[in-house]
Amino acid sequence: MNRMHIAMFTNTYLPFTNGITRSIHSFRQALEGELGHNVFVFAQGADDYEEPEPFIFRYPSLEIPFQKYPLTIPISRFADRLMPRLKLDVIHAHHPAPMGTEAARHARDLGLPLVFTHHTYYQEYGHYLGLPEETGRRVIESWIADYLKQCQHIIAPSPSIKQMIETTYGIHDRLTVIPTGIDTRPYTAADGRAFRQQLGWGDDTILISVGRLANEKNWPTLLDAVAILFARQPDVRLVLLGDGPARRDLEKQADELGIADRVTFMGNVPFDNVPKYLKAADLFCFASVTETQGLVTLEAMAAGLPVVAVDATGTSDAVDHEVNGLLTPNDSAALATAIERVLADEELEARLKEATAVKAAQFDIVTLSQQLVDLYHQAIEDKQAGRTVQMDEKKSIFNVDWRKPLAILEEKIAELL
């Protein structure tokens, strides 16, 4: 098979770490390393970051105040000159905007197929627009619909995301589930015992969780749960990997609950150290209700950790209840009870832990990367035949003009500046 030239456009890549970064990084390593293709990544700026990988092209960016999230400015004369010279076969966008818009522009200008991974429930982020909840949801859905029409293929990272896309937009063709794969080697090879000693965790039982510290991740429920647990279990601690706009509020909540001395906010840790932290811990706990695939949960399983988590989309795609973890209602007391159940039952803990390796093996990154390559070839054929994603325009979202509310929002922002 001929070597493909693939451009990936993303708002976030290393050194910023989140699920999308992990997805792109994992696929890129397999596409280039095992499968022999070339992947060029176009991402946010990263000042004072020594680039460890070749062919990462940076756009200027700013950090959104109070969000600790990069806002990429999709303007680059260098990229405009470079794109025609890369002899690309396909452009793959990982966000609808702003870098997804840039990806779509280049796809149009160069006559290339556009593939889009619908990584998350974007409609759940309507509050960032400053609009009423339902209005924000409908505006975002309408805006996403306009973007999807430009694509040759849509990738859903989980069955639940695929179902949402089908229900919301009436899309049934050129829509494929390809979950983010895992290279299990760093997780199995990590020396958890040595790293645990280095961190000074001693004989305490360490609960660990990973994710951006933002409202949609439901962290208060997890903190309330461990507060209940800590009252009964004196030698248990919680370690949180990640940072974000809600960190200060969460630290305040931990203090008010009287558990601040037993909750460690590690902030963003180096990407390569995440497997070590997971391997050094005892149990992975998660309360997010907005996951698409449950990638961090799968990574925890790859490290051999049993899981206790809120039963929600994404996470439920990763966790098989009573097999490799326990799923609970979105309730702090239920979450605390499930954690305590695993900690108190050595036989249950061992059974769950044994099953995690089996689950993680189902997400082999090389196998999934080959599926991605096959999808790229189909997108190329569709582009040559003039085919794009089709949707049911009888859906109610197509009666929403998303441009008007955003224009009003832009006017309000301009008044504040």
C-alpha positions as CSV (number, residue, x, y, z in Angstrom):
1,M,0.0,0.0,0.0
2,N,1.3,3.5,-0.9
3,R,2.4,5.8,1.9
4,M,-0.3,8.3,2.7
5,H,0.3,11.9,3.6
6,I,-2.2,12.9,6.3
7,A,-2.7,16.4,7.8
8,M,-4.4,16.5,11.2
9,F,-5.8,19.8,12.5
10,T,-6.4,20.3,16.2
11,N,-6.9,23.0,18.8
12,T,-4.9,20.9,21.3
13,Y,-1.7,18.9,21.1
14,L,1.4,18.4,23.3
15,P,2.4,19.9,25.7
16,F,-1.3,20.4,26.5
17,T,-2.8,17.1,27.5
18,N,-6.4,16.0,27.2
19,G,-8.2,13.1,25.6
20,I,-7.9,14.6,22.1
21,T,-4.2,15.1,22.5
22,R,-3.9,11.5,23.6
23,S,-6.0,10.3,20.6
24,I,-3.9,12.2,18.0
25,H,-0.6,11.2,19.6
26,S,-1.5,7.5,19.8
27,F,-2.8,7.3,16.2
28,R,0.1,9.3,14.9
29,Q,2.6,7.0,16.5
30,A,1.0,3.9,15.0
31,L,0.3,5.4,11.6
32,E,3.9,6.4,11.2
33,G,5.7,3.7,13.2
34,E,4.0,0.4,12.4
35,L,2.0,1.4,9.2
36,G,4.6,3.6,7.5
37,H,2.5,6.7,6.7
38,N,3.3,10.4,7.2
39,V,1.2,12.5,9.6
40,F,1.6,16.3,9.8
41,V,0.0,17.9,12.8
42,F,-1.2,21.5,12.8
43,A,-1.9,22.7,16.3
44,Q,-1.8,25.5,18.9
45,G,1.3,27.5,19.7
46,A,3.6,26.2,22.4
47,D,6.2,28.8,23.5
48,D,9.3,27.5,25.3
49,Y,8.3,23.9,24.4
50,E,11.1,21.8,22.9
51,E,9.4,19.9,20.1
52,P,10.3,16.2,20.5
53,E,8.5,15.2,17.2
54,P,9.0,16.2,13.6
55,F,6.4,17.8,11.4
56,I,4.4,19.6,14.1
57,F,3.3,23.0,12.8
58,R,2.2,25.6,15.2
59,Y,-0.4,28.4,14.8
60,P,-0.4,31.4,17.1
61,S,-2.6,31.0,20.2
62,L,-3.6,32.6,23.5
63,E,-4.7,31.0,26.7
64,I,-8.4,31.7,27.5
65,P,-8.5,33.6,30.8
66,F,-9.7,31.5,33.7
67,Q,-10.0,28.4,31.4
68,K,-6.4,27.4,31.1
69,Y,-7.3,26.3,27.6
70,P,-5.5,27.4,24.4
71,L,-7.4,29.6,21.9
72,T,-5.7,28.9,18.5
73,I,-5.7,31.8,16.0
74,P,-6.2,30.0,12.6
75,I,-4.0,32.4,10.6
76,S,-0.6,31.2,9.3
77,R,1.0,32.4,6.1
78,F,3.6,29.7,6.6
79,A,0.9,27.0,6.7
80,D,-0.7,28.5,3.6
81,R,2.5,28.2,1.7
82,L,3.4,24.7,3.1
83,M,0.1,22.9,2.6
84,P,0.3,22.5,-1.3
85,R,3.9,21.2,-0.9
86,L,3.0,18.4,1.4
87,K,1.3,16.4,-1.4
88,L,-1.5,15.5,1.0
89,D,-4.0,12.7,0.5
90,V,-6.5,13.6,3.2
91,I,-7.2,16.3,5.9
92,H,-8.5,15.1,9.3
93,A,-10.0,17.7,11.7
94,H,-10.3,17.0,15.4
95,H,-12.3,20.1,16.3
96,P,-15.0,22.0,14.3
97,A,-13.4,25.4,15.1
98,P,-11.2,27.3,15.0
99,M,-8.7,24.8,13.6
100,G,-11.5,22.7,12.0
101,T,-12.5,25.7,10.0
102,E,-9.0,26.1,8.9
103,A,-8.9,22.4,7.9
104,A,-12.1,22.8,5.9
105,R,-10.7,25.8,4.1
106,H,-7.5,24.0,3.0
107,A,-9.6,20.9,2.0
108,R,-11.7,23.1,-0.3
109,D,-8.7,25.0,-1.7
110,L,-6.7,21.8,-2.4
111,G,-9.6,19.6,-3.5
112,L,-8.9,17.1,-0.7
113,P,-11.3,15.0,1.3
114,L,-12.2,16.2,4.8
115,V,-12.6,13.7,7.7
116,F,-13.8,14.9,11.1
117,T,-13.7,13.1,14.4
118,H,-16.7,14.2,16.6
119,H,-14.7,13.8,19.8
120,T,-17.3,15.1,22.4
121,Y,-20.8,16.3,23.1
122,Y,-20.3,19.9,22.0
123,Q,-23.8,20.8,22.9
124,E,-22.9,20.3,26.5
125,Y,-20.6,23.3,26.3
126,G,-23.3,25.9,25.5
127,H,-22.7,27.7,28.8
128,Y,-19.4,28.9,27.5
129,L,-21.3,31.0,24.9
130,G,-23.1,32.9,27.7
131,L,-26.5,31.9,26.2
132,P,-29.5,30.2,27.9
133,E,-28.9,26.5,28.2
134,E,-31.4,25.3,25.6
135,T,-30.6,28.2,23.2
136,G,-26.8,27.4,23.5
137,R,-27.5,23.7,22.8
138,R,-29.5,24.4,19.7
139,V,-27.1,27.0,18.4
140,I,-24.2,24.6,18.8
141,E,-26.0,21.7,17.1
142,S,-27.0,23.9,14.2
143,W,-23.5,25.2,13.8
144,I,-22.0,21.7,14.0
145,A,-24.5,20.5,11.3
146,D,-23.2,23.1,8.9
147,Y,-19.7,21.9,9.5
148,L,-20.5,18.2,9.1
149,K,-22.0,18.9,5.6
150,Q,-18.6,19.7,4.4
151,C,-17.1,16.4,5.3
152,Q,-16.6,13.1,3.4
153,H,-16.7,11.1,6.6
154,I,-17.4,11.4,10.3
155,I,-15.7,9.3,13.0
156,A,-17.3,8.7,16.3
157,P,-15.0,7.5,19.1
158,S,-17.8,5.5,20.7
159,P,-21.1,3.9,20.0
160,S,-22.9,6.5,22.2
161,I,-21.5,9.4,20.2
162,K,-22.5,7.6,17.0
163,Q,-26.0,7.2,18.3
164,M,-26.2,10.9,19.3
165,I,-25.0,12.0,15.8
166,E,-27.6,9.7,14.2
167,T,-30.4,11.0,16.4
168,T,-29.5,14.7,16.3
169,Y,-28.5,15.1,12.6
170,G,-30.2,12.1,10.9
171,I,-26.8,10.9,9.6
172,H,-26.5,7.2,8.9
173,D,-24.0,6.9,6.1
174,R,-20.3,7.8,6.1
175,L,-20.4,7.6,9.9
176,T,-18.0,5.1,11.5
177,V,-17.1,4.2,15.1
178,I,-13.3,4.1,15.5
179,P,-12.3,4.4,19.2
180,T,-9.0,5.8,20.2
181,G,-6.6,2.9,20.6
182,I,-4.1,2.4,23.3
183,D,-0.5,1.5,23.2
184,T,-0.5,-0.6,26.3
185,R,3.3,-0.9,26.5
186,P,4.0,2.2,28.5
187,Y,1.3,1.2,31.1
188,T,2.5,-2.3,31.5
189,A,6.1,-1.4,31.6
190,A,5.8,1.5,34.1
191,D,7.4,0.7,37.5
192,G,4.6,1.7,39.8
193,R,6.3,0.5,42.9
194,A,9.4,2.6,42.4
195,F,7.4,5.7,41.4
196,R,5.1,5.2,44.4
197,Q,8.1,5.3,46.7
198,Q,9.4,8.4,44.9
199,L,6.1,10.1,45.5
200,G,6.1,9.2,49.2
201,W,2.7,7.5,49.1
202,G,3.8,4.8,51.6
203,D,1.2,2.2,52.5
204,D,-1.8,4.5,52.0
205,T,-4.5,3.3,49.5
206,I,-4.4,5.7,46.6
207,L,-7.5,6.6,44.6
208,I,-6.6,8.4,41.4
209,S,-8.5,10.3,38.7
210,V,-7.4,12.1,35.5
211,G,-9.1,14.9,33.6
212,R,-9.5,18.6,33.0
213,L,-10.7,20.4,36.1
214,A,-13.8,21.9,34.5
215,N,-17.5,21.9,35.5
216,E,-18.6,19.4,32.9
217,K,-16.4,16.7,34.5
218,N,-18.5,16.5,37.6
219,W,-15.6,16.7,40.1
220,P,-17.7,17.9,43.1
221,T,-19.6,14.6,43.1
222,L,-16.2,12.7,43.4
223,L,-15.0,15.0,46.2
224,D,-18.3,14.5,48.1
225,A,-17.9,10.8,47.6
226,V,-14.4,10.6,49.0
227,A,-15.3,12.8,51.9
228,I,-17.9,10.1,52.9
229,L,-15.3,7.4,52.3
230,F,-12.5,9.2,54.3
231,A,-14.7,9.4,57.4
232,R,-14.7,5.6,57.5
233,Q,-11.3,4.8,55.9
234,P,-8.4,6.7,57.5
235,D,-5.6,5.4,55.2
236,V,-7.2,6.4,51.8
237,R,-6.1,9.4,49.7
238,L,-7.2,10.9,46.4
239,V,-4.8,12.1,43.7
240,L,-6.1,14.2,40.8
241,L,-4.1,14.6,37.6
242,G,-5.1,17.6,35.5
243,D,-5.8,21.3,35.7
244,G,-8.4,23.7,34.6
245,P,-10.7,26.6,35.5
246,A,-12.5,24.8,38.3
247,R,-9.4,24.0,40.3
248,R,-9.7,26.8,42.8
249,D,-13.3,26.0,43.5
250,L,-12.5,22.3,43.9
251,E,-9.6,23.1,46.3
252,K,-12.1,25.3,48.3
253,Q,-14.6,22.4,48.3
254,A,-12.0,20.0,49.6
255,D,-11.1,22.5,52.3
256,E,-14.7,23.0,53.4
257,L,-15.2,19.2,53.5
258,G,-12.2,18.9,55.8
259,I,-10.3,16.6,53.4
260,A,-7.8,19.0,51.9
261,D,-4.9,17.2,53.5
262,R,-5.9,13.9,51.8
263,V,-6.6,15.3,48.3
264,T,-3.6,16.1,46.1
265,F,-4.1,18.3,43.1
266,M,-1.1,17.4,40.9
267,G,-2.0,19.8,38.1
268,N,-0.9,18.9,34.6
269,V,1.9,16.3,34.7
270,P,4.2,15.4,31.9
271,F,2.5,13.2,29.3
272,D,5.0,10.4,29.7
273,N,4.5,10.3,33.5
274,V,0.8,9.5,33.4
275,P,1.3,5.7,33.1
276,K,3.6,5.8,36.1
277,Y,1.0,7.6,38.3
278,L,-1.7,5.2,37.2
279,K,0.5,2.1,37.8
280,A,1.5,3.5,41.3
281,A,-2.1,3.9,42.4
282,D,-4.6,1.3,43.7
283,L,-8.0,2.3,42.2
284,F,-9.3,4.6,39.4
285,C,-12.3,6.7,40.3
286,F,-14.3,8.8,37.8
287,A,-17.5,10.9,38.0
288,S,-17.6,12.6,34.6
289,V,-20.9,12.5,32.7
290,T,-19.7,14.1,29.4
291,E,-17.1,11.5,28.2
292,T,-17.1,10.3,24.6
293,Q,-15.1,7.1,24.9
294,G,-13.7,6.9,28.4
295,L,-10.2,7.1,27.1
296,V,-8.6,7.9,30.5
297,T,-10.6,5.0,32.0
298,L,-9.2,2.6,29.4
299,E,-5.7,3.9,30.1
300,A,-6.2,3.2,33.8
301,M,-7.3,-0.3,32.8
302,A,-4.1,-0.7,30.8
303,A,-2.2,0.1,33.9
304,G,-4.1,-2.7,35.7
305,L,-6.4,-0.5,37.8
306,P,-10.0,-1.6,38.6
307,V,-12.5,1.2,38.0
308,V,-15.3,2.7,40.0
309,A,-17.2,5.3,38.0
310,V,-20.5,7.1,37.4
311,D,-22.6,5.3,34.9
312,A,-22.6,7.7,32.0
313,T,-22.0,7.8,28.2
314,G,-18.5,7.1,27.2
315,T,-17.5,5.6,30.5
316,S,-20.2,2.9,30.2
317,D,-18.7,2.1,26.7
318,A,-15.4,1.4,28.5
319,V,-16.5,-0.3,31.7
320,D,-18.3,-3.6,31.9
321,H,-20.2,-3.5,35.2
322,E,-19.1,-6.1,37.7
323,V,-16.5,-7.4,35.1
324,N,-13.6,-4.8,35.1
325,G,-15.2,-2.1,37.3
326,L,-18.3,-0.9,39.1
327,L,-20.7,1.7,37.6
328,T,-22.9,3.7,39.9
329,P,-25.7,6.3,39.7
330,N,-24.6,10.0,39.6
331,D,-24.7,10.1,43.4
332,S,-21.8,10.7,45.8
333,A,-23.1,8.2,48.4
334,A,-23.5,5.5,45.8
335,L,-20.0,6.2,44.4
336,A,-18.5,6.1,47.9
337,T,-20.2,2.8,48.7
338,A,-18.9,1.2,45.5
339,I,-15.3,2.4,46.2
340,E,-15.5,1.0,49.7
341,R,-16.9,-2.3,48.4
342,V,-13.9,-2.8,46.1
343,L,-11.4,-1.8,48.8
344,A,-13.0,-4.2,51.3
345,D,-13.3,-7.2,49.1
346,E,-9.8,-8.5,48.0
347,E,-11.4,-11.2,45.8
348,L,-13.5,-8.7,43.9
349,E,-10.6,-6.3,43.5
350,A,-8.4,-9.1,42.1
351,R,-11.2,-10.2,39.7
352,L,-11.8,-6.7,38.4
353,K,-8.1,-6.1,38.0
354,E,-7.5,-9.3,36.0
355,A,-10.3,-8.3,33.6
356,T,-8.8,-4.9,32.9
357,A,-6.0,-6.2,30.8
358,V,-8.5,-8.1,28.6
359,K,-10.5,-5.0,28.0
360,A,-7.5,-2.8,27.2
361,A,-6.3,-5.4,24.7
362,Q,-9.5,-4.9,22.7
363,F,-8.3,-1.4,21.8
364,D,-5.0,-2.2,20.1
365,I,-3.8,1.0,18.4
366,V,-2.3,-0.6,15.3
367,T,-5.5,-2.5,14.4
368,L,-7.6,0.6,14.9
369,S,-5.1,2.7,12.9
370,Q,-5.4,0.4,10.0
371,Q,-9.2,0.9,10.1
372,L,-8.5,4.6,10.0
373,V,-6.4,4.2,6.9
374,D,-9.1,2.2,5.2
375,L,-11.6,5.0,6.0
376,Y,-9.2,7.6,4.5
377,H,-9.2,5.6,1.2
378,Q,-13.0,5.6,1.2
379,A,-13.1,9.3,1.9
380,I,-10.7,9.9,-1.1
381,E,-13.1,7.9,-3.3
382,D,-16.1,9.9,-2.1
383,K,-14.3,13.2,-2.7
384,Q,-13.5,12.2,-6.3
385,A,-17.1,11.2,-6.8
386,G,-18.4,14.4,-5.2
387,R,-20.0,12.7,-2.3
388,T,-20.3,14.4,1.2
389,V,-22.1,13.5,4.4
390,Q,-25.9,13.6,4.1
391,M,-28.3,14.4,6.9
392,D,-32.0,14.6,7.5
393,E,-32.8,18.3,7.1
394,K,-36.3,17.8,8.5
395,K,-34.7,17.7,11.9
396,S,-35.6,20.7,14.1
397,I,-32.1,21.9,14.4
398,F,-32.1,23.0,10.8
399,N,-34.7,25.6,11.7
400,V,-32.1,27.4,13.9
401,D,-30.0,30.2,12.5
402,W,-26.9,29.8,14.6
403,R,-25.3,32.9,13.1
404,K,-27.7,35.4,14.7
405,P,-27.1,34.5,18.4
406,L,-23.4,34.4,17.8
407,A,-23.5,37.8,16.1
408,I,-25.3,39.2,19.2
409,L,-22.7,37.6,21.4
410,E,-19.9,39.2,19.4
411,E,-21.5,42.6,19.8
412,K,-21.6,42.1,23.6
413,I,-18.0,41.2,23.6
414,A,-17.0,44.2,21.5
415,E,-18.9,46.5,24.0
416,L,-16.7,45.1,26.8
417,L,-13.4,45.7,25.0
